[in-house]
Amino acid sequence: MCGIAGLVRFAGLRAGEREAGAAMAASLAHRGPDDSGAYGDEWASLGHRRLSIIDLASGTQPLGNEDGSIWVCFNGEIYNYRQLTDQLRQRGHRLRTECDTEVIVHLYEDFGEAFVEHLNGMFAIALWDKNQRKLILARDRLGIKPLYWHDDGRRVLFGSELKALSAFGDWDQHIDPCAVQDYLTFGHVPAPRTIYRSVRKLEPGTMAVCRASGTMIRRYWDIPFRDDTQVHTESAWIEEFAAELKNAVGLQMISDVPLGAFLSSGVDSSTIVAAMCRQASGRVLTQTAGFREDTHDERAAARNFAERLDCEHCEFIVAPDTILAAEHLAYYFDEPFADSSSIPTYYLSQAARERVTVALSGDGGDEMLAGYRRYRFDLAEGIWRSRIPSVLRRALGMAGELYPKADWLPRPLRAKRTLQNLACDDATAHLRSVSLAAGELPEMLLRPELLEETWGYDSFLRGRELFARCPSRAPLNRLLYMDMKTLLPDDMLTKVDRASMAVGLEVRVPLLDHRLVELAARMPTAMKLNGTTGKYVLRRTLAGWVGDGIAQRPKKGFDVPLDEWFQGPLRGWARDLLTARDTQCGEWIDPAVIRRTLDIHNSGLRRYGAVLWTLCTLELWALRHHRNAEHGKVAKTGPAMQVAVR
């Protein structure tokens, strides 16, 4: 795992810029503590920080071809590099190393921009073709590895994290008000936006080809959902899935450094560990994080599973005071990020790093195989919508507006969101279910002047477009497609990448091997959500390996118990942070609304733990990054990146 950064100026680098790549990459030393490298010529400056995993002696980057006309630096792992190495040597290439970076260089020589289609892995790649004066930026199919970039038509800056671009400076750091609205809607800033108006995230499965004449973005892969599924028996689907999963896990166990796994009480990580145990030459190293609150603690179940498979297991407790690590994590996330599970993920990574350099994780299973309960609820709502006349649905929606949002009521009586969702289309209802406060937080919190500035902007628009773009018409597949294009890369994978890279740990996600994703996409929906059982094919696979008991465990989240903590040990911390006279987020949020939100939560009438956490992480980010930015105010106008898309 690594950090990459660089600058390309098509008219030629200015004085002192040849070292820019190395200086930018230096800000990413936490991602690559083992080594550093740089390359510079008249137009390009590339920098790299390395976490040594494969070919420890000769894997230094950037790496060029024989005549120095093609240079690559990349972050991630190419799992099929050994097969690609054999194929390239058969085609006459002479490879000097045993590392995965070199195969990218030679694949480009043979296949041009199509080189990326041959890669199985997680990656963010920067390839500089000196002869053609062309920069190629490519991100892996599912968005496991991040890539930020700025393109103003004269030059391109890129980096694994925003801080690499900030280290270079000399770009417009105006805050994007639409990104603030997105953040308050989802708890993160969805791609391709970033919190800054002039920087973008490269989207998963896409490639940006940058030349002096302009930049083109090409989608080289998409999730191949389909309705004309193959005719298989259930057992045949399970057998094929189990074989593909075992192969993916086996490929991702290749490492020249110590390797282990994250283990919770859930089906996803348990299946990964079971697959590892079936192939490992020794005991598998596992680690678990837990809480003192019984409803959030998974240690006992994980411990029992690890003992059953004879894993070498360790565990630790995340206590309330450790949430103050959020002040530390604000540096690594670079953008406001409100997924509270980043805290235990960070501590889990920190504990794992004491034993291993690489850890396998079960991330991706819920989005790929319908593991969240919301899919059942959203599909049921969709059936109701199709049977209720539109006039009545609108009336129910209006009733939902009037219905109290009383979190203290028994769950069957909390009908506000359901009534409102019945008046929506399927895509909007789902987006409401995955957003904070049903997407109503911006209107509730933003200052009037910022609401006016973002008037007409719809944070749900991209989700609706993805829902419509899905190749399958099956309602479940369309929901999964939307989540795998948004929540998975923008929230789940971002969380894992930053929390693990903060301590120099590489996390691999076998469930997101693109071949496994393609298999799941062409399966009948009943192999994903069977009645009320989500991740059906994964559960049946695990049952075949270890028995039914573990495979039928209900899903538990990895979230911090925010509601309880903000009424207890974090109550004073949150009030001091959010109501200080010099609060930074007061630039966007009405301070009176913040105080009222704190009071209502403390009274117990509403559960605003997630809202308060969203505000706290916004404030922590602003204190860390925004206060020191050259442009401290929200811009009324400002240049945004303009690229052609095909």
C-alpha positions as CSV (number, residue, x, y, z in Angstrom):
1,M,0.0,0.0,0.0
2,C,1.3,3.4,-0.8
3,G,0.6,7.1,-1.3
4,I,1.0,8.8,-4.7
5,A,1.1,12.4,-5.7
6,G,2.3,14.5,-8.6
7,L,2.1,17.5,-10.9
8,V,2.0,17.6,-14.7
9,R,2.2,21.0,-16.5
10,F,1.7,20.6,-20.2
11,A,3.6,23.8,-21.2
12,G,6.5,22.7,-19.0
13,L,7.3,22.8,-15.3
14,R,8.2,26.1,-13.7
15,A,11.3,26.7,-11.7
16,G,11.4,24.5,-8.6
17,E,8.4,22.3,-9.6
18,R,10.5,19.3,-10.6
19,E,10.6,18.4,-6.9
20,A,6.9,19.1,-6.3
21,G,5.9,15.4,-6.6
22,A,8.3,14.4,-3.8
23,A,7.2,17.3,-1.6
24,M,3.5,16.4,-2.1
25,A,4.1,12.7,-1.4
26,A,6.0,13.6,1.8
27,S,2.6,14.6,3.3
28,L,1.5,11.0,2.7
29,A,4.3,9.4,4.8
30,H,1.7,7.6,7.0
31,R,0.5,5.7,3.9
32,G,4.0,4.6,3.0
33,P,6.4,4.7,5.9
34,D,9.0,2.3,4.4
35,D,10.4,4.1,1.4
36,S,10.0,7.1,-0.9
37,G,10.7,7.8,-4.5
38,A,10.4,10.5,-7.1
39,Y,10.7,11.1,-10.9
40,G,10.9,14.4,-12.7
41,D,11.3,15.6,-16.3
42,E,10.4,18.8,-18.2
43,W,6.7,18.4,-17.8
44,A,6.0,15.9,-15.0
45,S,6.9,15.5,-11.3
46,L,5.8,12.2,-9.7
47,G,6.2,11.3,-6.0
48,H,5.6,8.1,-4.1
49,R,5.6,6.8,-0.5
50,R,5.8,3.0,-0.1
51,L,4.5,0.5,2.4
52,S,6.5,-2.6,1.4
53,I,4.3,-5.7,0.9
54,I,5.5,-7.5,-2.2
55,D,9.1,-7.8,-3.5
56,L,10.5,-5.8,-0.5
57,A,13.9,-5.2,-2.1
58,S,13.1,-3.9,-5.6
59,G,9.6,-2.5,-5.6
60,T,10.6,1.2,-5.5
61,Q,8.4,3.7,-7.4
62,P,7.9,5.6,-9.6
63,L,9.0,2.8,-12.0
64,G,9.7,3.3,-15.7
65,N,10.2,1.2,-18.8
66,E,13.5,0.4,-20.4
67,D,13.9,3.7,-22.3
68,G,12.3,5.9,-19.6
69,S,9.4,7.0,-21.8
70,I,6.7,5.6,-19.5
71,W,6.5,6.0,-15.8
72,V,4.1,4.7,-13.2
73,C,3.3,5.3,-9.6
74,F,0.4,3.6,-8.0
75,N,-1.3,2.8,-4.7
76,G,-2.8,-0.6,-4.0
77,E,-2.1,-4.2,-5.0
78,I,-2.5,-6.1,-8.3
79,Y,-3.4,-9.6,-7.1
80,N,-3.0,-11.3,-10.5
81,Y,0.5,-9.9,-11.1
82,R,2.2,-13.3,-11.2
83,Q,-0.1,-14.5,-14.0
84,L,0.4,-11.2,-15.8
85,T,4.2,-11.4,-15.4
86,D,4.2,-14.9,-17.0
87,Q,2.0,-13.6,-19.9
88,L,4.2,-10.6,-20.5
89,R,7.4,-12.6,-20.5
90,Q,5.8,-15.0,-23.1
91,R,5.1,-11.9,-25.2
92,G,8.8,-11.0,-25.1
93,H,9.0,-8.4,-22.3
94,R,12.0,-8.4,-20.0
95,L,10.9,-7.6,-16.4
96,R,13.5,-6.5,-14.0
97,T,11.5,-7.0,-10.7
98,E,9.0,-9.3,-9.1
99,C,6.7,-6.5,-8.1
100,D,3.2,-5.7,-9.4
101,T,4.1,-2.1,-10.4
102,E,6.2,-3.3,-13.4
103,V,3.4,-5.2,-15.0
104,I,1.4,-2.0,-15.4
105,V,4.2,-0.4,-17.4
106,H,4.5,-3.3,-19.8
107,L,0.7,-3.8,-20.1
108,Y,0.4,-0.2,-21.2
109,E,3.1,-0.8,-23.8
110,D,1.1,-3.6,-25.3
111,F,-2.5,-2.5,-24.7
112,G,-2.5,1.3,-24.4
113,E,-5.3,2.7,-22.3
114,A,-6.9,-0.7,-22.1
115,F,-4.2,-1.9,-19.8
116,V,-6.4,-1.4,-16.8
117,E,-8.9,-4.0,-18.0
118,H,-6.3,-6.7,-17.4
119,L,-5.8,-5.9,-13.7
120,N,-7.4,-7.7,-10.8
121,G,-6.8,-5.6,-7.7
122,M,-7.3,-2.4,-5.8
123,F,-5.5,0.5,-7.2
124,A,-5.1,4.2,-7.9
125,I,-2.7,4.6,-10.8
126,A,-0.9,7.6,-12.3
127,L,0.8,6.7,-15.6
128,W,2.9,9.4,-17.4
129,D,3.6,8.8,-21.1
130,K,6.4,11.2,-21.8
131,N,6.5,10.8,-25.6
132,Q,2.8,11.5,-25.9
133,R,2.8,14.0,-23.1
134,K,-0.2,12.2,-21.7
135,L,-1.2,11.6,-18.0
136,I,-3.5,8.7,-17.3
137,L,-5.2,8.5,-13.9
138,A,-7.2,5.3,-13.2
139,R,-9.1,4.1,-10.1
140,D,-10.1,0.5,-9.4
141,R,-13.5,-0.8,-10.3
142,L,-15.2,-0.6,-6.9
143,G,-13.3,2.5,-5.5
144,I,-11.3,0.7,-2.9
145,K,-8.4,3.1,-3.3
146,P,-8.8,6.9,-3.4
147,L,-7.6,9.4,-6.0
148,Y,-8.0,13.2,-5.9
149,W,-7.2,15.5,-8.7
150,H,-7.3,19.1,-9.8
151,D,-7.3,20.1,-13.5
152,D,-7.4,23.7,-14.6
153,G,-6.6,23.1,-18.2
154,R,-2.9,24.0,-17.9
155,R,-1.8,21.5,-15.3
156,V,-3.0,18.5,-13.4
157,L,-2.4,17.9,-9.7
158,F,-3.2,14.5,-8.1
159,G,-2.8,12.6,-4.9
160,S,-4.0,9.7,-2.8
161,E,-5.3,12.3,-0.3
162,L,-6.3,15.9,-0.4
163,K,-3.4,16.8,1.9
164,A,-1.0,16.0,-1.0
165,L,-2.6,18.7,-3.1
166,S,-2.7,21.1,-0.1
167,A,1.0,20.6,0.3
168,F,1.6,22.0,-3.2
169,G,-0.9,24.8,-2.7
170,D,-1.5,27.3,-5.5
171,W,-5.0,26.2,-6.3
172,D,-8.4,27.6,-5.4
173,Q,-9.4,26.4,-2.0
174,H,-12.9,27.9,-1.9
175,I,-15.3,25.6,-0.1
176,D,-18.0,24.1,-2.4
177,P,-21.4,25.0,-0.8
178,C,-23.1,22.1,-2.6
179,A,-20.5,19.8,-1.0
180,V,-21.5,21.2,2.5
181,Q,-25.1,20.4,1.6
182,D,-24.1,16.9,0.5
183,Y,-22.2,16.3,3.7
184,L,-25.2,17.3,5.8
185,T,-27.3,15.0,3.7
186,F,-25.2,11.9,3.7
187,G,-22.5,12.4,6.3
188,H,-19.8,12.5,3.7
189,V,-19.1,14.3,0.4
190,P,-20.0,11.9,-2.5
191,A,-17.8,11.6,-5.6
192,P,-17.0,13.2,-7.8
193,R,-17.3,16.3,-5.6
194,T,-14.9,17.1,-2.7
195,I,-15.3,19.8,-0.1
196,Y,-13.2,22.1,-2.3
197,R,-14.8,23.5,-5.5
198,S,-11.8,23.0,-7.7
199,V,-10.8,19.4,-6.7
200,R,-12.5,16.2,-7.7
201,K,-12.5,12.6,-6.7
202,L,-11.9,10.2,-9.6
203,E,-14.9,7.9,-9.6
204,P,-14.6,4.1,-9.3
205,G,-14.1,2.2,-12.6
206,T,-13.1,5.3,-14.5
207,M,-10.0,6.6,-16.2
208,A,-9.0,10.3,-16.8
209,V,-6.8,10.8,-19.9
210,C,-5.2,14.3,-19.6
211,R,-3.5,16.1,-22.4
212,A,-2.7,19.7,-23.3
213,S,-5.7,19.7,-25.6
214,G,-8.0,18.6,-22.8
215,T,-9.1,15.8,-20.4
216,M,-11.4,13.0,-21.2
217,I,-13.0,10.7,-18.6
218,R,-13.8,7.2,-19.7
219,R,-15.7,4.5,-17.7
220,Y,-13.8,1.3,-18.3
221,W,-16.0,-1.0,-16.1
222,D,-19.5,-1.1,-14.7
223,I,-21.4,-3.5,-12.4
224,P,-23.0,-5.9,-14.9
225,F,-26.4,-6.4,-13.3
226,R,-28.7,-8.3,-15.6
227,D,-32.3,-9.6,-15.7
228,D,-31.7,-12.6,-18.0
229,T,-29.9,-14.7,-15.3
230,Q,-28.5,-18.1,-16.1
231,V,-30.6,-21.1,-15.3
232,H,-28.8,-22.7,-12.3
233,T,-30.0,-24.6,-9.4
234,E,-29.5,-23.0,-6.0
235,S,-26.7,-25.5,-5.1
236,A,-24.9,-24.7,-8.4
237,W,-25.0,-21.0,-7.6
238,I,-23.6,-21.6,-4.1
239,E,-20.9,-23.9,-5.4
240,E,-19.8,-21.4,-8.0
241,F,-19.8,-18.5,-5.5
242,A,-17.9,-20.5,-2.9
243,A,-15.2,-21.5,-5.5
244,E,-14.9,-17.9,-6.7
245,L,-14.7,-16.5,-3.1
246,K,-12.1,-19.0,-2.1
247,N,-10.0,-18.1,-5.1
248,A,-10.3,-14.4,-4.3
249,V,-9.3,-14.9,-0.7
250,G,-6.3,-17.1,-1.8
251,L,-5.1,-14.4,-4.2
252,Q,-5.3,-11.8,-1.5
253,M,-3.4,-13.8,1.0
254,I,-0.2,-13.4,-1.1
255,S,2.2,-11.2,0.9
256,D,5.8,-11.0,1.9
257,V,4.9,-9.5,5.3
258,P,2.7,-10.7,8.2
259,L,-1.0,-11.0,7.2
260,G,-4.2,-11.5,9.3
261,A,-7.9,-10.6,9.3
262,F,-10.5,-8.4,11.0
263,L,-13.1,-10.5,12.7
264,S,-16.5,-9.4,14.0
265,S,-19.5,-11.6,14.9
266,G,-20.9,-11.0,11.4
267,V,-21.2,-13.4,8.5
268,D,-18.9,-11.4,6.1
269,S,-15.7,-11.4,8.2
270,S,-16.5,-14.9,9.5
271,T,-16.7,-16.2,5.9
272,I,-13.4,-14.5,5.0
273,V,-11.7,-16.0,8.0
274,A,-13.1,-19.4,7.2
275,A,-11.8,-19.2,3.7
276,M,-8.4,-18.2,4.9
277,C,-8.3,-21.1,7.4
278,R,-9.0,-23.5,4.5
279,Q,-5.9,-22.3,2.7
280,A,-3.4,-21.0,5.3
281,S,-0.3,-23.0,6.1
282,G,-0.5,-21.9,9.7
283,R,-2.9,-20.3,12.2
284,V,-4.7,-17.3,11.0
285,L,-4.2,-14.1,13.0
286,T,-7.5,-12.4,13.8
287,Q,-8.5,-9.3,15.8
288,T,-11.8,-7.8,17.1
289,A,-12.9,-4.5,18.6
290,G,-15.7,-4.3,21.1
291,F,-17.7,-1.9,23.4
292,R,-18.7,-2.1,27.0
293,E,-22.3,-1.6,25.9
294,D,-23.8,-5.1,25.5
295,T,-25.9,-4.1,22.4
296,H,-22.8,-3.0,20.5
297,D,-20.2,-5.6,21.7
298,E,-19.2,-8.5,19.4
299,R,-16.2,-9.8,21.2
300,A,-17.7,-13.0,22.7
301,A,-19.1,-14.3,19.4
302,A,-16.0,-13.4,17.5
303,R,-13.8,-15.1,20.2
304,N,-15.9,-18.3,20.0
305,F,-15.6,-18.4,16.2
306,A,-11.9,-17.8,16.3
307,E,-11.4,-20.6,18.9
308,R,-13.5,-22.9,16.8
309,L,-11.2,-22.4,13.8
310,D,-8.0,-22.3,15.9
311,C,-7.2,-18.8,15.0
312,E,-4.6,-16.7,16.9
313,H,-7.0,-14.1,18.2
314,C,-6.8,-10.8,20.1
315,E,-9.4,-8.2,21.1
316,F,-9.7,-4.8,22.7
317,I,-12.3,-2.4,24.0
318,V,-13.3,1.0,22.5
319,A,-14.2,3.2,25.5
320,P,-16.1,6.5,25.3
321,D,-13.0,8.6,25.9
322,T,-11.3,7.1,22.8
323,I,-13.8,9.0,20.6
324,L,-11.6,12.0,21.1
325,A,-9.4,10.3,18.5
326,A,-11.8,12.0,16.1
327,E,-9.6,15.1,16.6
328,H,-6.7,13.0,15.3
329,L,-8.6,11.4,12.5
330,A,-9.7,14.8,11.2
331,Y,-6.2,15.2,9.8
332,Y,-6.3,11.9,7.9
333,F,-9.8,12.3,6.4
334,D,-9.1,15.8,4.9
335,E,-12.9,16.3,4.4
336,P,-15.7,16.3,6.8
337,F,-16.6,12.6,7.5
338,A,-19.4,11.5,9.9
339,D,-19.3,7.7,9.9
340,S,-18.7,7.1,13.6
341,S,-17.5,3.6,12.9
342,S,-14.2,5.2,11.7
343,I,-13.3,5.3,15.4
344,P,-13.4,1.6,16.2
345,T,-12.0,0.9,12.7
346,Y,-9.0,3.1,13.5
347,Y,-8.3,1.5,16.8
348,L,-8.8,-2.0,15.3
349,S,-6.3,-1.1,12.6
350,Q,-3.9,0.3,15.2
351,A,-4.1,-2.9,17.3
352,A,-3.8,-5.1,14.2
353,R,-0.7,-3.2,13.0
354,E,1.2,-4.4,16.1
355,R,0.9,-8.0,14.7
356,V,0.5,-7.7,10.9
357,T,1.1,-5.4,8.0
358,V,-1.9,-6.7,5.9
359,A,-5.4,-7.5,7.1
360,L,-8.3,-9.0,5.2
361,S,-11.7,-7.5,5.8
362,G,-15.3,-8.5,5.1
363,D,-16.4,-5.1,3.7
364,G,-18.6,-5.0,0.7
365,G,-20.9,-8.0,1.4
366,D,-23.9,-5.9,2.6
367,E,-23.9,-3.7,-0.5
368,M,-23.2,-6.5,-2.9
369,L,-25.6,-9.1,-1.4
370,A,-28.4,-7.1,0.2
371,G,-27.3,-7.5,3.8
372,Y,-28.9,-4.3,5.2
373,R,-32.4,-4.5,6.6
374,R,-33.3,-1.3,4.7
375,Y,-33.5,-3.3,1.5
376,R,-36.4,-5.4,2.8
377,F,-38.1,-2.3,4.1
378,D,-37.6,-0.4,0.8
379,L,-38.8,-3.2,-1.3
380,A,-41.9,-3.6,0.8
381,E,-42.6,0.1,0.6
382,G,-42.2,-0.1,-3.2
383,I,-44.8,-2.8,-3.3
384,W,-47.2,-0.7,-1.3
385,R,-46.5,2.3,-3.5
386,S,-47.4,0.3,-6.6
387,R,-50.8,-0.7,-5.0
388,I,-51.8,2.6,-3.5
389,P,-53.4,5.2,-5.8
390,S,-51.2,8.3,-6.3
391,V,-53.8,10.6,-4.8
392,L,-53.8,8.6,-1.6
393,R,-50.0,8.4,-1.6
394,R,-49.8,12.1,-1.7
395,A,-52.2,12.4,1.2
396,L,-50.1,9.9,3.2
397,G,-47.1,12.0,2.5
398,M,-48.8,15.1,3.8
399,A,-49.8,13.1,6.9
400,G,-46.2,12.1,7.4
401,E,-45.2,15.8,7.4
402,L,-47.5,16.4,10.3
403,Y,-46.7,13.1,12.2
404,P,-44.3,13.7,15.1
405,K,-40.8,12.5,14.9
406,A,-40.9,10.9,18.3
407,D,-37.9,8.6,18.8
408,W,-39.1,7.8,22.3
409,L,-42.2,6.1,21.0
410,P,-42.3,2.3,20.5
411,R,-41.0,1.4,17.0
412,P,-44.4,0.5,15.5
413,L,-45.6,4.0,16.2
414,R,-42.6,5.8,14.6
415,A,-44.4,6.0,11.2
416,K,-43.2,9.5,10.0
417,R,-40.6,8.3,7.6
418,T,-42.7,5.5,6.2
419,L,-45.6,7.8,5.5
420,Q,-43.3,10.3,3.8
421,N,-41.6,7.6,1.7
422,L,-44.9,6.3,0.4
423,A,-45.3,9.6,-1.4
424,C,-41.9,9.3,-3.1
425,D,-40.6,7.4,-6.1
426,D,-38.5,4.3,-5.3
427,A,-35.1,5.9,-5.7
428,T,-35.9,8.9,-3.6
429,A,-37.4,6.8,-0.8
430,H,-34.2,4.7,-0.7
431,L,-32.0,7.8,-0.7
432,R,-34.0,9.1,2.3
433,S,-33.4,5.8,4.1
434,V,-29.6,6.1,3.7
435,S,-29.3,9.8,4.5
436,L,-29.2,11.7,7.7
437,A,-32.7,12.7,9.0
438,A,-34.2,11.6,5.7
439,G,-32.2,14.2,3.8
440,E,-33.8,17.1,5.7
441,L,-30.7,18.1,7.7
442,P,-29.5,20.9,5.3
443,E,-32.8,22.7,5.5
444,M,-32.8,22.3,9.2
445,L,-29.3,23.4,9.9
446,L,-27.9,25.6,7.1
447,R,-27.8,29.4,7.4
448,P,-30.3,31.1,5.1
449,E,-27.6,32.7,3.0
450,L,-26.1,29.3,2.2
451,L,-29.5,27.8,1.5
452,E,-30.0,30.6,-1.0
453,E,-26.6,29.9,-2.6
454,T,-27.4,26.2,-3.1
455,W,-31.0,26.9,-4.1
456,G,-32.0,24.4,-6.8
457,Y,-29.2,21.9,-6.0
458,D,-30.5,18.4,-5.3
459,S,-28.2,16.1,-3.3
460,F,-30.4,13.2,-4.4
461,L,-30.0,13.8,-8.2
462,R,-27.0,11.6,-8.7
463,G,-28.6,8.7,-6.9
464,R,-31.7,8.9,-9.0
465,E,-29.5,9.0,-12.2
466,L,-27.7,5.8,-11.0
467,F,-31.0,4.1,-10.2
468,A,-32.2,4.8,-13.7
469,R,-28.8,3.8,-15.3
470,C,-28.8,0.3,-13.7
471,P,-28.8,-2.4,-16.5
472,S,-31.3,-4.4,-14.5
473,R,-34.9,-3.4,-14.0
474,A,-35.2,-5.6,-10.8
475,P,-36.0,-3.2,-7.9
476,L,-33.4,-4.9,-5.6
477,N,-30.6,-4.8,-8.2
478,R,-31.3,-1.1,-8.8
479,L,-31.0,-0.4,-5.1
480,L,-27.8,-2.4,-4.8
481,Y,-26.3,-0.7,-7.9
482,M,-27.0,2.7,-6.4
483,D,-25.4,1.8,-3.1
484,M,-22.3,0.2,-4.7
485,K,-21.8,3.3,-6.7
486,T,-22.2,5.7,-3.8
487,L,-22.2,4.5,-0.2
488,L,-19.7,1.8,-0.7
489,P,-16.9,3.8,-2.1
490,D,-17.7,7.2,-0.6
491,D,-18.4,6.0,3.0
492,M,-17.5,2.4,3.8
493,L,-14.3,2.1,1.7
494,T,-13.2,5.7,2.5
495,K,-13.5,4.9,6.2
496,V,-11.4,1.7,5.9
497,D,-8.8,3.3,3.7
498,R,-8.1,6.4,5.9
499,A,-8.4,4.6,9.3
500,S,-6.0,1.8,8.3
501,M,-3.6,4.0,6.3
502,A,-3.3,6.3,9.3
503,V,-1.3,3.6,11.0
504,G,0.4,2.1,7.9
505,L,-1.9,-1.0,7.6
506,E,-3.0,-2.4,4.3
507,V,-6.6,-3.7,4.3
508,R,-7.8,-6.0,1.5
509,V,-11.4,-6.7,0.7
510,P,-11.8,-10.1,-1.0
511,L,-15.6,-9.8,-1.4
512,L,-15.0,-6.9,-3.8
513,D,-12.9,-9.0,-6.2
514,H,-14.5,-7.8,-9.4
515,R,-15.0,-11.4,-10.6
516,L,-17.0,-12.1,-7.5
517,V,-19.0,-8.9,-7.9
518,E,-19.8,-9.8,-11.5
519,L,-20.9,-13.2,-10.4
520,A,-23.2,-11.8,-7.8
521,A,-24.6,-9.2,-10.3
522,R,-25.8,-11.9,-12.6
523,M,-27.3,-14.1,-9.9
524,P,-31.1,-14.1,-9.4
525,T,-32.1,-11.7,-6.7
526,A,-33.3,-14.6,-4.5
527,M,-29.6,-15.6,-4.1
528,K,-29.0,-12.2,-2.5
529,L,-32.3,-11.5,-0.6
530,N,-34.2,-14.7,0.0
531,G,-37.4,-13.8,1.8
532,T,-36.2,-11.9,4.8
533,T,-32.7,-13.4,4.7
534,G,-30.0,-11.1,3.2
535,K,-26.6,-12.3,1.9
536,Y,-28.3,-15.6,1.2
537,V,-25.6,-17.1,-1.0
538,L,-22.9,-16.0,1.4
539,R,-24.7,-17.5,4.4
540,R,-25.1,-20.8,2.5
541,T,-21.4,-20.8,1.6
542,L,-20.4,-20.2,5.2
543,A,-22.9,-22.9,6.4
544,G,-21.2,-25.4,4.0
545,W,-17.9,-24.6,5.6
546,V,-18.7,-24.3,9.4
547,G,-22.4,-25.2,9.9
548,D,-25.7,-23.4,10.0
549,G,-25.5,-21.8,13.5
550,I,-22.9,-19.1,12.7
551,A,-24.2,-18.6,9.2
552,Q,-27.6,-17.5,10.5
553,R,-26.3,-14.8,12.9
554,P,-28.1,-11.5,12.5
555,K,-26.2,-8.5,11.3
556,K,-24.7,-6.1,13.8
557,G,-23.4,-2.7,12.9
558,F,-20.0,-1.4,13.8
559,D,-21.4,2.0,14.9
560,V,-20.5,3.9,18.0
561,P,-23.4,4.2,20.5
562,L,-23.6,7.9,19.9
563,D,-27.0,8.6,21.4
564,E,-25.9,7.2,24.8
565,W,-22.5,8.9,24.7
566,F,-23.8,12.3,23.8
567,Q,-26.2,12.1,26.7
568,G,-23.4,11.0,29.0
569,P,-19.6,11.2,28.8
570,L,-19.5,13.3,25.6
571,R,-22.2,15.7,26.5
572,G,-19.8,18.4,27.8
573,W,-17.3,17.9,25.1
574,A,-19.9,18.3,22.3
575,R,-21.3,21.5,23.9
576,D,-17.9,23.1,24.4
577,L,-16.8,22.2,20.8
578,L,-20.0,23.3,19.1
579,T,-20.9,26.4,21.1
580,A,-17.5,28.0,21.4
581,R,-17.4,31.7,20.5
582,D,-14.9,31.1,17.7
583,T,-16.7,28.0,16.3
584,Q,-15.8,27.4,12.7
585,C,-18.9,25.5,11.5
586,G,-20.9,28.6,12.5
587,E,-19.9,29.9,9.1
588,W,-22.4,27.4,7.6
589,I,-24.7,26.4,10.5
590,D,-26.9,28.7,12.6
591,P,-25.4,28.6,16.1
592,A,-28.9,28.9,17.6
593,V,-29.9,25.7,15.8
594,I,-26.9,24.0,17.2
595,R,-27.7,24.9,20.7
596,R,-31.3,23.8,20.3
597,T,-30.3,20.5,18.8
598,L,-28.0,19.9,21.9
599,D,-30.9,20.7,24.3
600,I,-33.4,18.5,22.5
601,H,-31.1,15.5,22.5
602,N,-30.2,16.0,26.1
603,S,-33.9,16.1,27.0
604,G,-34.5,12.7,25.4
605,L,-37.3,13.9,23.2
606,R,-35.3,13.3,20.0
607,R,-32.3,11.1,19.3
608,Y,-29.9,13.5,17.6
609,G,-26.7,11.5,18.3
610,A,-25.9,11.1,14.6
611,V,-26.7,14.8,13.9
612,L,-24.4,15.9,16.7
613,W,-21.6,13.7,15.5
614,T,-22.1,15.1,12.0
615,L,-21.7,18.6,13.4
616,C,-18.8,17.7,15.6
617,T,-16.8,16.2,12.7
618,L,-17.6,19.2,10.6
619,E,-16.2,21.4,13.3
620,L,-13.1,19.3,13.9
621,W,-12.4,19.3,10.1
622,A,-12.8,23.0,9.9
623,L,-10.5,23.6,12.9
624,R,-7.8,21.3,11.3
625,H,-8.1,22.3,7.7
626,H,-10.4,25.2,6.9
627,R,-9.1,27.7,9.4
628,N,-5.6,27.5,7.8
629,A,-6.9,27.6,4.2
630,E,-6.0,30.7,2.2
631,H,-9.6,31.3,1.2
632,G,-11.6,31.0,4.5
633,K,-15.0,31.9,3.2
634,V,-17.6,30.2,1.1
635,A,-17.1,31.4,-2.4
636,K,-20.0,33.1,-4.3
637,T,-18.2,32.2,-7.5
638,G,-15.1,30.3,-8.4
639,P,-13.7,28.0,-11.1
640,A,-14.8,24.4,-11.0
641,M,-13.1,21.6,-12.8
642,Q,-14.4,21.2,-16.4
643,V,-13.8,17.9,-18.2
644,A,-15.4,16.1,-21.0
645,V,-17.1,12.8,-20.2
646,R,-17.6,10.0,-22.7
